[in-house]
Amino acid sequence: RRPGVRMLIFKNGDMVGAVSGGCVEKEVLFQAESVFNTGTPKVMEYDGRYRLGCEGILYILLEPFAPDNQFLEKFWDSIKKRQPFRTLSYFKKEYGENERFHTAFLFDGEPIPASGHEKGVVEDVSVFEQQMTPCFQLLIIGSEHDAVQLCQYASLTGWEVTVVANPRDEKKEKDFPGIHKLVLSEAESFQYSLDEQTAVVIMTHSFVKDLQFVMALKDEKGAYFGLLGPLKRREQLFDELLERCPDVSEAFLGQIHGPAGIDIGAETPQEISISILSEILSVVNQKQPQPLKEKMGRIHS
């Protein structure tokens, strides 16, 4: 995986996230024991050249994560407001312990160490800077069976999933596995602000409701805008939209992917969910879908 990938390790051995597809984690867990015992950060070296399935050398910074109240307050405030922040990691690309190795978080320009203890000026080390964007979120407008499947599959990617349902349908959050938030709203009164880390899929199975939701979002710009249904239905919806809102921008119409998804022969709601999520990823990552066996160079290039 690329530089900057992170994971959390707890004292009991539980892990959140991963730094590889599974080759490295056991060694990371073993190496982390000394950091838990001494509190001293270190860089571990993993040489995968002599192991089946993994190639190359990895250098991984292991450090205590013990945020204080100031850190937590600023962190959760940034998460709530969906504001980006930066991180600065200080390390050397060699195996060994060093009390000065650490990562600082910059929420409003002021660096706050992840350990809760000021490290001071760090010299003769490398600095890795990373921009942390808000968690990617998917807004699903619709609450039928296929929306339930899309919600569940999207949540497995780590995305925050918000489902919009009609109040009369009496839907509950428990009806949508993996959901982050349920919004009950009529189509004609719907309002929602999108950002560059938000994808939208409209799938109400009602032409009128789809049109009303599209009208409600016509001035918004998200990362992806998908519309369920065949091409003919999309063209009819566009005609109706232009008749009701002649000032709608070409840029808005151009960002709508309808039918949503890529052609992988999907038939079932589960397969269609995979198709839609695949298109969202390809659009967000600006990648043209292709079999990896046909790609020249590195997988993650």
Backbone as CSV, one residue per row, in Angstrom:
resi,resn,N_x,N_y,N_z,CA_x,CA_y,CA_z,C_x,C_y,C_z
1,ARG,0.842,-1.194,0.000,0.000,0.000,0.000,0.873,1.238,0.000
2,ARG,0.271,2.387,-0.276,1.035,3.616,-0.438,1.482,4.194,0.901
3,PRO,2.531,5.050,0.876,2.960,5.729,2.108,1.808,6.515,2.727
4,GLY,1.729,6.480,4.052,0.689,7.218,4.756,-0.433,6.359,5.283
5,VAL,-0.481,5.085,4.904,-1.531,4.212,5.426,-1.294,3.985,6.914
6,ARG,-2.369,3.897,7.680,-2.261,3.829,9.139,-3.137,2.720,9.697
7,MET,-2.815,2.297,10.913,-3.658,1.355,11.631,-3.501,1.602,13.121
8,LEU,-4.505,1.207,13.885,-4.473,1.311,15.343,-4.321,-0.078,15.945
9,ILE,-3.473,-0.170,16.964,-3.279,-1.433,17.673,-3.562,-1.199,19.151
10,PHE,-4.367,-2.069,19.737,-4.668,-1.974,21.156,-3.805,-2.965,21.936
11,LYS,-3.681,-2.715,23.231,-2.836,-3.567,24.064,-3.278,-5.025,24.058
12,ASN,-4.570,-5.250,23.876,-5.072,-6.631,23.876,-4.881,-7.329,22.531
13,GLY,-4.251,-6.614,21.581,-3.981,-7.207,20.278,-5.002,-6.897,19.213
14,ASP,-6.099,-6.242,19.578,-7.093,-5.857,18.579,-6.497,-4.815,17.635
15,MET,-6.914,-4.869,16.374,-6.403,-3.942,15.372,-7.553,-3.310,14.600
16,VAL,-7.371,-2.052,14.244,-8.312,-1.340,13.385,-7.536,-0.858,12.172
17,GLY,-7.968,-1.284,10.989,-7.231,-0.930,9.793,-6.125,-1.930,9.518
18,ALA,-5.330,-1.653,8.482,-4.239,-2.545,8.100,-3.232,-1.764,7.271
19,VAL,-1.993,-2.218,7.287,-0.948,-1.570,6.490,-0.578,-2.410,5.274
20,SER,-1.214,-3.560,5.126,-0.970,-4.407,3.961,-2.202,-5.277,3.750
21,GLY,-2.088,-6.199,2.815,-3.189,-7.120,2.576,-3.218,-8.272,3.555
22,GLY,-2.257,-8.310,4.476,-2.217,-9.375,5.472,-0.838,-9.951,5.711
23,CYS,0.139,-9.543,4.885,1.491,-10.090,5.030,2.198,-9.571,6.275
24,VAL,1.933,-8.326,6.643,2.782,-7.604,7.593,2.206,-7.535,8.999
25,GLU,0.909,-7.670,9.136,0.247,-7.329,10.392,0.748,-8.121,11.601
26,LYS,1.035,-9.404,11.425,1.519,-10.194,12.560,2.841,-9.654,13.087
27,GLU,3.727,-9.266,12.172,5.019,-8.723,12.587,4.850,-7.355,13.238
28,VAL,3.931,-6.542,12.718,3.653,-5.239,13.323,3.152,-5.424,14.749
29,LEU,2.251,-6.370,14.941,1.713,-6.642,16.272,2.822,-7.074,17.226
30,PHE,3.735,-7.898,16.741,4.856,-8.357,17.572,5.779,-7.193,17.925
31,GLN,6.117,-6.374,16.937,7.019,-5.247,17.162,6.394,-4.186,18.066
32,ALA,5.071,-4.091,18.049,4.385,-3.070,18.846,4.464,-3.347,20.339
33,GLU,4.755,-4.579,20.719,4.820,-4.916,22.142,5.842,-4.061,22.881
34,SER,6.993,-3.814,22.260,8.020,-3.016,22.933,7.580,-1.568,23.091
35,VAL,6.798,-1.068,22.142,6.303,0.309,22.238,5.299,0.420,23.375
36,PHE,4.447,-0.582,23.526,3.519,-0.596,24.659,4.274,-0.677,25.982
37,ASN,5.340,-1.459,26.020,6.073,-1.668,27.273,6.925,-0.472,27.677
38,THR,7.559,0.181,26.700,8.498,1.270,27.011,7.932,2.655,26.743
39,GLY,6.939,2.744,25.860,6.406,4.043,25.480,7.291,4.780,24.502
40,THR,8.342,4.124,24.010,9.283,4.758,23.087,8.935,4.400,21.646
41,PRO,8.742,5.396,20.786,8.438,5.118,19.381,9.620,4.437,18.690
42,LYS,9.332,3.742,17.620,10.413,3.131,16.850,9.969,2.925,15.406
43,VAL,10.955,2.749,14.557,10.696,2.379,13.167,11.079,0.919,12.998
44,MET,10.147,0.130,12.518,10.428,-1.281,12.247,10.686,-1.464,10.759
45,GLU,11.449,-2.469,10.439,11.758,-2.789,9.045,11.207,-4.165,8.722
46,TYR,10.463,-4.237,7.645,9.902,-5.524,7.217,10.439,-5.837,5.831
47,ASP,11.210,-6.884,5.730,11.805,-7.297,4.457,10.991,-8.449,3.884
48,GLY,10.217,-8.153,2.866,9.353,-9.169,2.278,9.939,-9.862,1.071
49,ARG,11.205,-9.603,0.783,11.802,-10.174,-0.430,11.953,-11.686,-0.360
50,TYR,11.999,-12.230,0.849,12.206,-13.667,0.981,10.937,-14.380,1.451
51,ARG,9.803,-13.686,1.343,8.536,-14.281,1.761,7.618,-14.391,0.554
52,LEU,6.901,-15.477,0.476,6.003,-15.667,-0.658,4.865,-14.660,-0.613
53,GLY,4.603,-14.011,-1.736,3.455,-13.121,-1.835,3.759,-11.662,-1.567
54,CYS,4.846,-11.356,-0.857,5.173,-9.968,-0.542,6.597,-9.680,-1.006
55,GLU,6.785,-8.531,-1.636,8.098,-8.153,-2.128,8.459,-6.769,-1.618
56,GLY,9.765,-6.508,-1.510,10.228,-5.189,-1.121,10.397,-5.037,0.379
57,ILE,10.875,-3.848,0.773,11.130,-3.535,2.175,10.191,-2.421,2.621
58,LEU,9.576,-2.602,3.771,8.687,-1.601,4.352,9.312,-1.037,5.617
59,TYR,9.178,0.275,5.804,9.562,0.927,7.051,8.294,1.485,7.675
60,ILE,8.014,1.066,8.895,6.752,1.427,9.547,7.042,2.089,10.884
61,LEU,6.490,3.278,11.073,6.632,4.007,12.332,5.598,3.504,13.328
62,LEU,6.073,3.028,14.471,5.199,2.591,15.561,5.337,3.590,16.695
63,GLU,4.240,4.155,17.141,4.300,5.175,18.184,3.078,5.078,19.090
64,PRO,3.223,5.497,20.348,2.063,5.512,21.254,1.020,6.510,20.760
65,PHE,-0.225,6.167,20.940,-1.323,7.088,20.619,-2.126,7.289,21.890
66,ALA,-1.851,8.400,22.557,-2.518,8.705,23.830,-2.944,10.164,23.815
67,PRO,-3.939,10.506,23.018,-4.346,11.903,22.854,-4.920,12.492,24.128
68,ASP,-4.604,13.777,24.363,-5.157,14.452,25.530,-6.492,15.094,25.166
69,ASN,-7.096,15.792,26.125,-8.421,16.378,25.907,-8.406,17.444,24.818
70,GLN,-7.314,18.222,24.747,-7.218,19.246,23.709,-7.238,18.610,22.324
71,PHE,-6.477,17.536,22.175,-6.446,16.825,20.895,-7.839,16.304,20.541
72,LEU,-8.473,15.621,21.477,-9.772,15.011,21.206,-10.827,16.057,20.862
73,GLU,-10.780,17.191,21.545,-11.753,18.254,21.273,-11.608,18.777,19.849
74,LYS,-10.366,19.051,19.443,-10.132,19.578,18.097,-10.383,18.512,17.035
75,PHE,-10.027,17.274,17.356,-10.227,16.186,16.400,-11.713,15.987,16.103
76,TRP,-12.514,15.847,17.151,-13.934,15.588,16.940,-14.650,16.797,16.366
77,ASP,-14.145,17.991,16.648,-14.722,19.189,16.045,-14.489,19.184,14.534
78,SER,-13.286,18.775,14.116,-12.980,18.684,12.688,-13.826,17.611,12.017
79,ILE,-14.002,16.485,12.705,-14.812,15.399,12.143,-16.263,15.847,11.979
80,LYS,-16.789,16.500,13.008,-18.185,16.940,12.975,-18.423,17.952,11.865
81,LYS,-17.464,18.870,11.680,-17.614,19.922,10.672,-17.121,19.481,9.299
82,ARG,-16.616,18.250,9.208,-16.069,17.722,7.957,-14.985,18.645,7.407
83,GLN,-14.066,19.004,8.270,-12.943,19.854,7.890,-11.674,19.012,7.759
84,PRO,-10.858,19.265,6.737,-9.595,18.532,6.598,-8.572,19.006,7.624
85,PHE,-7.578,18.182,7.883,-6.458,18.588,8.732,-5.201,17.891,8.225
86,ARG,-4.045,18.320,8.722,-2.777,17.770,8.259,-2.089,16.988,9.367
87,THR,-1.223,16.079,8.970,-0.377,15.364,9.920,1.075,15.479,9.474
88,LEU,1.973,15.541,10.448,3.413,15.563,10.200,4.037,14.424,10.995
89,SER,4.655,13.481,10.307,5.298,12.345,10.971,6.813,12.488,10.864
90,TYR,7.487,12.416,12.016,8.941,12.573,12.084,9.566,11.198,12.323
91,PHE,10.511,10.802,11.463,11.071,9.456,11.541,12.392,9.397,10.775
92,LYS,13.068,8.277,10.900,14.221,7.959,10.070,13.956,6.635,9.371
93,LYS,14.380,6.546,8.135,14.128,5.344,7.351,15.171,4.278,7.681
94,GLU,15.171,3.870,8.938,16.070,2.828,9.414,15.504,2.245,10.695
95,TYR,15.840,0.999,10.967,15.313,0.335,12.151,15.886,0.968,13.412
96,GLY,15.052,1.179,14.428,15.550,1.663,15.702,14.545,2.494,16.466
97,GLU,14.802,2.651,17.782,13.954,3.454,18.654,14.469,4.887,18.712
98,ASN,13.562,5.816,18.941,13.940,7.217,19.087,12.782,7.955,19.747
99,GLU,13.046,8.598,20.879,11.990,9.300,21.607,11.427,10.479,20.823
100,ARG,12.196,10.955,19.844,11.751,12.105,19.063,10.846,11.720,17.895
101,PHE,10.792,10.448,17.560,9.881,10.030,16.497,8.446,10.251,16.970
102,HIS,7.636,10.868,16.147,6.230,11.052,16.523,5.448,11.626,15.349
103,THR,4.148,11.687,15.524,3.258,12.320,14.559,2.511,13.451,15.241
104,ALA,2.501,14.608,14.591,1.759,15.767,15.089,0.577,16.036,14.164
105,PHE,-0.530,16.449,14.749,-1.738,16.777,13.997,-1.922,18.290,13.988
106,LEU,-2.210,18.843,12.814,-2.426,20.278,12.681,-3.879,20.518,12.307
107,PHE,-4.670,20.921,13.294,-6.089,21.162,13.051,-6.357,22.596,12.615
108,ASP,-5.657,23.549,13.199,-5.820,24.946,12.816,-4.461,25.622,12.716
109,GLY,-3.482,24.885,12.250,-2.129,25.408,12.111,-1.226,25.114,13.286
110,GLU,-1.822,24.761,14.423,-1.043,24.484,15.627,-0.818,22.980,15.758
111,PRO,0.467,22.529,15.781,0.733,21.087,15.881,0.438,20.539,17.271
112,ILE,-0.299,19.439,17.312,-0.605,18.761,18.572,-0.130,17.322,18.453
113,PRO,0.803,16.871,19.300,1.306,15.500,19.206,0.240,14.473,19.555
114,ALA,0.278,13.341,18.858,-0.707,12.286,19.093,-0.535,11.636,20.450
115,SER,0.666,11.736,21.016,0.930,11.103,22.306,0.486,11.953,23.481
116,GLY,0.144,13.224,23.201,-0.251,14.119,24.278,0.915,14.804,24.953
117,HIS,2.160,14.520,24.505,3.346,15.122,25.100,4.128,15.871,24.034
118,GLU,4.504,17.098,24.331,5.259,17.914,23.391,6.631,17.299,23.146
119,LYS,7.015,17.182,21.869,8.288,16.552,21.522,9.398,17.564,21.260
120,GLY,9.046,18.827,21.045,10.057,19.836,20.779,10.558,19.768,19.348
121,VAL,11.662,20.452,19.087,12.230,20.510,17.747,12.887,19.172,17.407
122,VAL,12.590,18.667,16.224,13.138,17.391,15.783,14.081,17.647,14.614
123,GLU,15.345,17.283,14.774,16.344,17.539,13.748,16.873,16.229,13.177
124,ASP,17.449,16.335,11.980,18.096,15.198,11.320,17.158,14.008,11.131
125,VAL,15.900,14.282,10.856,14.944,13.212,10.575,14.149,13.566,9.327
126,SER,13.495,12.584,8.780,12.608,12.818,7.644,11.236,13.234,8.156
127,VAL,10.521,13.995,7.349,9.177,14.445,7.710,8.209,14.024,6.604
128,PHE,7.184,13.302,6.992,6.146,12.898,6.042,4.890,13.702,6.342
129,GLU,4.468,14.503,5.378,3.280,15.348,5.555,2.113,14.755,4.782
130,GLN,0.953,14.765,5.418,-0.225,14.160,4.800,-1.457,15.003,5.077
131,GLN,-2.261,15.196,4.041,-3.535,15.894,4.175,-4.621,14.863,4.432
132,MET,-5.337,15.017,5.539,-6.402,14.090,5.906,-7.751,14.720,5.548
133,THR,-8.466,14.096,4.648,-9.752,14.623,4.207,-10.887,14.014,5.026
134,PRO,-12.053,14.648,5.012,-13.197,14.083,5.744,-13.530,12.680,5.245
135,CYS,-14.108,11.903,6.108,-14.508,10.543,5.745,-15.448,10.592,4.541
136,PHE,-15.194,9.739,3.565,-16.059,9.708,2.390,-17.451,9.246,2.815
137,GLN,-18.457,9.925,2.295,-19.821,9.557,2.660,-20.675,9.324,1.418
138,LEU,-21.609,8.422,1.574,-22.550,8.100,0.506,-23.952,8.454,0.964
139,LEU,-24.627,9.254,0.164,-26.010,9.636,0.431,-26.910,8.800,-0.468
140,ILE,-27.667,7.895,0.136,-28.592,7.044,-0.607,-29.993,7.599,-0.438
141,ILE,-30.599,7.999,-1.535,-31.953,8.541,-1.493,-32.904,7.456,-1.979
142,GLY,-33.604,6.862,-1.038,-34.455,5.716,-1.318,-34.287,4.695,-0.212
143,SER,-35.295,3.872,-0.003,-35.249,2.949,1.139,-35.797,1.563,0.809
144,GLU,-35.805,1.227,-0.480,-36.278,-0.103,-0.864,-35.175,-1.145,-0.626
145,HIS,-35.454,-2.391,-1.003,-34.529,-3.491,-0.721,-33.148,-3.256,-1.321
146,ASP,-33.088,-2.706,-2.535,-31.781,-2.486,-3.160,-30.987,-1.407,-2.430
147,ALA,-31.683,-0.431,-1.835,-31.006,0.596,-1.046,-30.396,-0.008,0.218
148,VAL,-31.087,-0.986,0.795,-30.563,-1.678,1.979,-29.255,-2.379,1.634
149,GLN,-29.224,-3.051,0.483,-28.011,-3.760,0.063,-26.875,-2.782,-0.219
150,LEU,-27.181,-1.686,-0.898,-26.153,-0.690,-1.207,-25.585,-0.086,0.067
151,CYS,-26.443,0.162,1.038,-26.010,0.704,2.329,-25.030,-0.248,3.008
152,GLN,-25.389,-1.509,3.047,-24.547,-2.498,3.728,-23.196,-2.650,3.031
153,TYR,-23.208,-2.753,1.723,-21.958,-2.941,0.987,-21.079,-1.696,1.082
154,ALA,-21.678,-0.513,1.006,-20.894,0.725,1.090,-20.255,0.886,2.459
155,SER,-20.967,0.481,3.498,-20.427,0.618,4.851,-19.195,-0.254,5.051
156,LEU,-19.107,-1.358,4.316,-17.954,-2.252,4.434,-16.681,-1.604,3.908
157,THR,-16.814,-0.571,3.083,-15.640,0.141,2.579,-15.109,1.142,3.599
158,GLY,-15.871,1.376,4.664,-15.488,2.386,5.640,-16.176,3.718,5.412
159,TRP,-17.018,3.806,4.391,-17.739,5.045,4.130,-18.838,5.260,5.165
160,GLU,-19.157,6.533,5.399,-20.318,6.878,6.211,-21.538,6.937,5.294
161,VAL,-22.543,6.167,5.611,-23.711,6.059,4.737,-24.919,6.723,5.387
162,THR,-25.495,7.674,4.672,-26.735,8.321,5.093,-27.851,7.897,4.147
163,VAL,-28.952,7.446,4.700,-30.096,7.013,3.900,-31.235,8.002,4.095
164,VAL,-31.838,8.422,2.992,-32.992,9.317,3.032,-34.242,8.503,2.716
165,ALA,-35.192,8.510,3.644,-36.421,7.733,3.484,-37.632,8.627,3.696
166,ASN,-38.738,8.236,3.108,-39.987,8.960,3.295,-40.520,8.688,4.700
167,PRO,-40.941,9.719,5.429,-41.457,9.510,6.793,-42.616,8.520,6.849
168,ARG,-43.403,8.461,5.794,-44.562,7.571,5.790,-44.168,6.096,5.683
169,ASP,-42.932,5.836,5.289,-42.484,4.445,5.161,-42.111,3.825,6.501
170,GLU,-42.036,4.662,7.546,-41.756,4.204,8.912,-40.482,3.354,8.992
171,LYS,-39.440,3.812,8.331,-38.161,3.110,8.372,-37.382,3.491,9.629
172,LYS,-36.589,2.544,10.127,-35.729,2.764,11.286,-34.279,2.488,10.887
173,GLU,-33.347,3.017,11.678,-31.935,2.788,11.374,-31.597,1.301,11.361
174,LYS,-32.274,0.536,12.207,-31.991,-0.905,12.278,-32.341,-1.629,10.980
175,ASP,-33.117,-0.976,10.117,-33.485,-1.586,8.846,-32.350,-1.535,7.826
176,PHE,-31.288,-0.775,8.138,-30.205,-0.568,7.181,-28.862,-0.933,7.821
177,PRO,-28.389,-2.150,7.635,-27.112,-2.571,8.226,-25.966,-1.661,7.787
178,GLY,-25.184,-1.201,8.761,-24.026,-0.363,8.460,-24.322,1.110,8.327
179,ILE,-25.576,1.519,8.524,-25.947,2.917,8.329,-25.281,3.824,9.358
180,HIS,-24.957,5.036,8.921,-24.419,6.059,9.823,-25.538,6.971,10.321
181,LYS,-26.438,7.332,9.401,-27.525,8.236,9.781,-28.728,8.013,8.866
182,LEU,-29.921,8.087,9.456,-31.164,7.997,8.698,-31.845,9.353,8.716
183,VAL,-32.180,9.848,7.526,-32.873,11.126,7.384,-34.274,10.854,6.857
184,LEU,-35.282,11.312,7.586,-36.669,11.174,7.148,-37.113,12.499,6.550
185,SER,-37.429,12.487,5.260,-37.769,13.739,4.589,-38.636,13.475,3.371
186,GLU,-39.590,14.355,3.164,-40.364,14.351,1.930,-39.483,14.905,0.810
187,ALA,-39.705,14.449,-0.404,-38.880,14.883,-1.527,-38.980,16.387,-1.760
188,GLU,-40.188,16.939,-1.656,-40.390,18.358,-1.971,-39.779,19.297,-0.940
189,SER,-39.460,18.802,0.245,-38.881,19.663,1.284,-37.431,19.292,1.605
190,PHE,-36.827,18.456,0.775,-35.486,17.952,1.069,-34.419,19.010,0.830
191,GLN,-33.479,19.110,1.771,-32.321,19.996,1.639,-31.095,19.267,2.175
192,TYR,-29.976,19.382,1.436,-28.749,18.711,1.875,-27.562,19.370,1.184
193,SER,-26.516,19.642,1.954,-25.302,20.249,1.403,-24.285,19.158,1.089
194,LEU,-23.798,19.154,-0.138,-22.807,18.178,-0.563,-21.410,18.787,-0.513
195,ASP,-20.396,17.927,-0.461,-19.019,18.387,-0.564,-18.250,17.421,-1.457
196,GLU,-16.953,17.666,-1.618,-16.143,16.875,-2.538,-15.920,15.447,-2.059
197,GLN,-16.322,15.153,-0.832,-16.176,13.808,-0.287,-17.532,13.120,-0.118
198,THR,-18.499,13.531,-0.934,-19.851,12.975,-0.825,-20.346,12.487,-2.183
199,ALA,-20.806,11.255,-2.215,-21.437,10.690,-3.405,-22.931,10.548,-3.146
200,VAL,-23.718,10.671,-4.203,-25.175,10.576,-4.097,-25.692,9.532,-5.077
201,VAL,-26.587,8.690,-4.605,-27.289,7.761,-5.493,-28.778,7.899,-5.215
202,ILE,-29.535,8.275,-6.243,-30.986,8.415,-6.117,-31.641,7.145,-6.643
203,MET,-32.421,6.494,-5.768,-33.022,5.203,-6.119,-34.354,5.019,-5.395
204,THR,-35.280,5.956,-5.610,-36.570,5.886,-4.924,-37.558,4.966,-5.634
205,HIS,-37.278,4.630,-6.900,-38.195,3.837,-7.731,-39.480,4.607,-8.036
206,SER,-39.412,5.924,-7.918,-40.539,6.796,-8.276,-40.001,7.918,-9.158
207,PHE,-40.516,8.027,-10.377,-40.048,9.061,-11.294,-40.247,10.450,-10.699
208,VAL,-41.416,10.688,-10.126,-41.730,12.003,-9.565,-40.798,12.337,-8.404
209,LYS,-40.585,11.375,-7.512,-39.710,11.625,-6.364,-38.260,11.816,-6.804
210,ASP,-37.821,10.999,-7.752,-36.460,11.171,-8.270,-36.281,12.580,-8.817
211,LEU,-37.249,13.037,-9.585,-37.190,14.379,-10.160,-37.127,15.441,-9.072
212,GLN,-37.944,15.300,-8.049,-37.955,16.278,-6.962,-36.624,16.307,-6.215
213,PHE,-36.026,15.150,-6.001,-34.731,15.112,-5.318,-33.631,15.706,-6.197
214,VAL,-33.693,15.438,-7.489,-32.712,16.034,-8.403,-32.847,17.554,-8.398
215,MET,-34.074,18.050,-8.400,-34.306,19.494,-8.348,-33.763,20.090,-7.053
216,ALA,-33.908,19.360,-5.961,-33.433,19.855,-4.669,-31.914,19.944,-4.615
217,LEU,-31.235,19.136,-5.427,-29.769,19.086,-5.390,-29.118,19.732,-6.608
218,LYS,-29.898,20.415,-7.433,-29.375,20.921,-8.701,-28.297,21.984,-8.551
219,ASP,-28.195,22.596,-7.386,-27.167,23.621,-7.163,-25.984,23.086,-6.355
220,GLU,-25.974,21.782,-6.101,-24.908,21.174,-5.305,-23.878,20.489,-6.206
221,LYS,-22.671,20.352,-5.665,-21.593,19.670,-6.395,-20.958,18.646,-5.468
222,GLY,-21.117,17.390,-5.808,-20.535,16.319,-5.008,-19.456,15.576,-5.771
223,ALA,-18.987,14.484,-5.193,-17.949,13.690,-5.841,-18.527,12.784,-6.924
224,TYR,-19.796,12.426,-6.765,-20.444,11.507,-7.698,-21.944,11.669,-7.550
225,PHE,-22.665,11.572,-8.674,-24.120,11.703,-8.657,-24.688,10.596,-9.532
226,GLY,-25.297,9.590,-8.904,-25.827,8.455,-9.643,-27.344,8.414,-9.630
227,LEU,-27.893,7.889,-10.708,-29.350,7.804,-10.854,-29.703,6.397,-11.315
228,LEU,-30.518,5.706,-10.531,-30.906,4.339,-10.875,-31.938,4.361,-12.001
229,GLY,-31.888,3.359,-12.848,-32.882,3.256,-13.909,-32.247,3.321,-15.284
230,PRO,-32.999,2.923,-16.326,-32.455,2.869,-17.685,-32.199,4.253,-18.280
231,LEU,-31.473,4.266,-19.393,-31.104,5.514,-20.060,-32.336,6.306,-20.497
232,LYS,-33.355,5.621,-21.014,-34.560,6.310,-21.473,-35.222,7.066,-20.331
233,ARG,-35.237,6.469,-19.157,-35.834,7.119,-17.980,-35.039,8.361,-17.599
234,ARG,-33.713,8.277,-17.692,-32.880,9.435,-17.372,-33.163,10.586,-18.336
235,GLU,-33.286,10.275,-19.630,-33.547,11.318,-20.617,-34.911,11.967,-20.373
236,GLN,-35.893,11.179,-20.003,-37.211,11.735,-19.679,-37.128,12.639,-18.453
237,LEU,-36.331,12.214,-17.473,-36.173,13.025,-16.267,-35.471,14.335,-16.591
238,PHE,-34.458,14.292,-17.453,-33.755,15.515,-17.856,-34.709,16.470,-18.579
239,ASP,-35.537,15.932,-19.469,-36.490,16.778,-20.197,-37.430,17.485,-19.228
240,GLU,-37.932,16.737,-18.254,-38.841,17.320,-17.266,-38.110,18.335,-16.396
241,LEU,-36.869,18.030,-16.044,-36.079,18.941,-15.216,-35.825,20.258,-15.942
242,LEU,-35.464,20.202,-17.215,-35.192,21.417,-17.989,-36.452,22.243,-18.194
243,GLU,-37.592,21.568,-18.267,-38.855,22.300,-18.424,-39.209,23.052,-17.148
244,ARG,-38.943,22.421,-15.992,-39.266,23.053,-14.713,-38.168,24.000,-14.243
245,CYS,-36.928,23.676,-14.573,-35.780,24.489,-14.125,-34.894,24.795,-15.327
246,PRO,-35.312,25.711,-16.188,-34.540,25.986,-17.407,-33.149,26.549,-17.137
247,ASP,-32.915,27.037,-15.920,-31.613,27.613,-15.592,-30.624,26.580,-15.052
248,VAL,-31.007,25.304,-15.005,-30.107,24.285,-14.476,-28.850,24.229,-15.342
249,SER,-27.702,24.087,-14.710,-26.431,24.170,-15.427,-26.110,22.875,-16.166
250,GLU,-25.376,23.024,-17.267,-24.915,21.851,-18.002,-23.936,21.041,-17.159
251,ALA,-23.185,21.742,-16.302,-22.217,21.053,-15.440,-22.926,20.091,-14.499
252,PHE,-24.083,20.502,-13.983,-24.835,19.621,-13.090,-25.338,18.402,-13.842
253,LEU,-25.915,18.627,-15.020,-26.423,17.502,-15.805,-25.287,16.570,-16.212
254,GLY,-24.130,17.158,-16.502,-22.994,16.359,-16.947,-22.415,15.461,-15.877
255,GLN,-22.643,15.816,-14.609,-22.074,15.005,-13.529,-22.957,13.818,-13.145
256,ILE,-24.165,13.757,-13.704,-25.091,12.683,-13.339,-24.763,11.409,-14.116
257,HIS,-24.557,10.334,-13.388,-24.294,9.026,-13.985,-25.590,8.218,-13.953
258,GLY,-26.174,8.062,-15.116,-27.408,7.315,-15.193,-27.491,6.549,-16.499
259,PRO,-27.666,5.264,-16.466,-27.823,4.430,-15.270,-26.552,4.377,-14.423
260,ALA,-26.731,4.360,-13.113,-25.594,4.275,-12.204,-24.952,2.894,-12.290
261,GLY,-23.624,2.866,-12.196,-22.911,1.596,-12.187,-22.094,1.365,-13.441
262,ILE,-21.245,0.337,-13.402,-20.485,-0.081,-14.569,-20.963,-1.463,-14.989
263,ASP,-20.760,-1.781,-16.253,-21.289,-3.030,-16.806,-20.398,-4.202,-16.416
264,ILE,-20.817,-4.940,-15.391,-20.124,-6.168,-14.997,-21.092,-7.353,-15.050
265,GLY,-22.219,-7.144,-15.730,-23.222,-8.205,-15.833,-24.045,-8.375,-14.576
266,ALA,-24.167,-7.315,-13.772,-24.883,-7.399,-12.497,-26.373,-7.619,-12.717
267,GLU,-26.964,-8.481,-11.883,-28.386,-8.779,-11.968,-29.087,-8.591,-10.627
268,THR,-28.540,-9.163,-9.569,-29.179,-9.110,-8.253,-28.898,-7.767,-7.579
269,PRO,-29.691,-7.406,-6.552,-29.421,-6.163,-5.815,-28.002,-6.107,-5.252
270,GLN,-27.494,-7.256,-4.818,-26.133,-7.286,-4.288,-25.111,-7.001,-5.388
271,GLU,-25.297,-7.624,-6.537,-24.377,-7.403,-7.659,-24.477,-5.975,-8.175
272,ILE,-25.684,-5.442,-8.212,-25.869,-4.060,-8.659,-25.190,-3.098,-7.692
273,SER,-25.223,-3.410,-6.407,-24.526,-2.580,-5.420,-23.030,-2.545,-5.711
274,ILE,-22.459,-3.701,-6.018,-21.034,-3.764,-6.349,-20.746,-2.946,-7.601
275,SER,-21.638,-3.025,-8.582,-21.482,-2.261,-9.817,-21.478,-0.759,-9.546
276,ILE,-22.408,-0.302,-8.712,-22.500,1.128,-8.394,-21.289,1.587,-7.596
277,LEU,-20.899,0.818,-6.592,-19.739,1.187,-5.779,-18.475,1.210,-6.625
278,SER,-18.374,0.299,-7.580,-17.210,0.273,-8.461,-17.131,1.545,-9.293
279,GLU,-18.284,2.002,-9.785,-18.266,3.233,-10.576,-17.923,4.430,-9.705
280,ILE,-18.457,4.483,-8.496,-18.129,5.590,-7.595,-16.625,5.648,-7.361
281,LEU,-16.019,4.505,-7.076,-14.574,4.462,-6.839,-13.799,4.897,-8.075
282,SER,-14.227,4.453,-9.243,-13.509,4.803,-10.466,-13.602,6.298,-10.755
283,VAL,-14.758,6.897,-10.480,-14.937,8.332,-10.705,-14.138,9.142,-9.696
284,VAL,-14.245,8.778,-8.424,-13.550,9.516,-7.368,-12.036,9.418,-7.538
285,ASN,-11.557,8.237,-7.906,-10.113,8.024,-8.061,-9.611,8.333,-9.463
286,GLN,-10.536,8.769,-10.323,-10.189,9.129,-11.702,-9.461,7.983,-12.409
287,LYS,-10.062,6.809,-12.316,-9.501,5.619,-12.941,-10.502,5.013,-13.921
288,GLN,-10.008,4.617,-15.081,-10.850,3.914,-16.035,-10.835,2.430,-15.684
289,PRO,-11.984,1.814,-15.406,-11.995,0.395,-15.019,-11.348,-0.493,-16.078
290,GLN,-10.482,-1.392,-15.618,-9.854,-2.352,-16.507,-9.348,-3.536,-15.682
291,PRO,-9.234,-4.724,-16.279,-8.659,-5.861,-15.552,-7.214,-5.555,-15.166
292,LEU,-6.836,-5.867,-13.943,-5.475,-5.574,-13.491,-4.435,-6.338,-14.303
293,LYS,-4.808,-7.483,-14.851,-3.838,-8.251,-15.635,-3.436,-7.514,-16.913
294,GLU,-4.255,-6.534,-17.326,-3.949,-5.766,-18.525,-3.222,-4.464,-18.207
295,LYS,-3.033,-4.180,-16.923,-2.394,-2.924,-16.530,-0.883,-3.076,-16.498
296,MET,-0.197,-2.123,-17.093,1.256,-2.102,-17.066,1.716,-1.322,-15.841
297,GLY,2.726,-1.824,-15.153,3.255,-1.115,-13.993,2.618,-1.584,-12.702
298,ARG,2.790,-0.764,-11.664,2.327,-1.118,-10.329,0.808,-1.035,-10.217
299,ILE,0.252,-1.844,-9.339,-1.193,-1.841,-9.126,-1.657,-0.496,-8.599
300,HIS,-0.904,0.080,-7.635,-1.332,1.310,-6.972,-0.744,2.566,-7.606
301,SER,-0.192,2.452,-8.812,0.389,3.630,-9.460,-0.707,4.536,-9.992
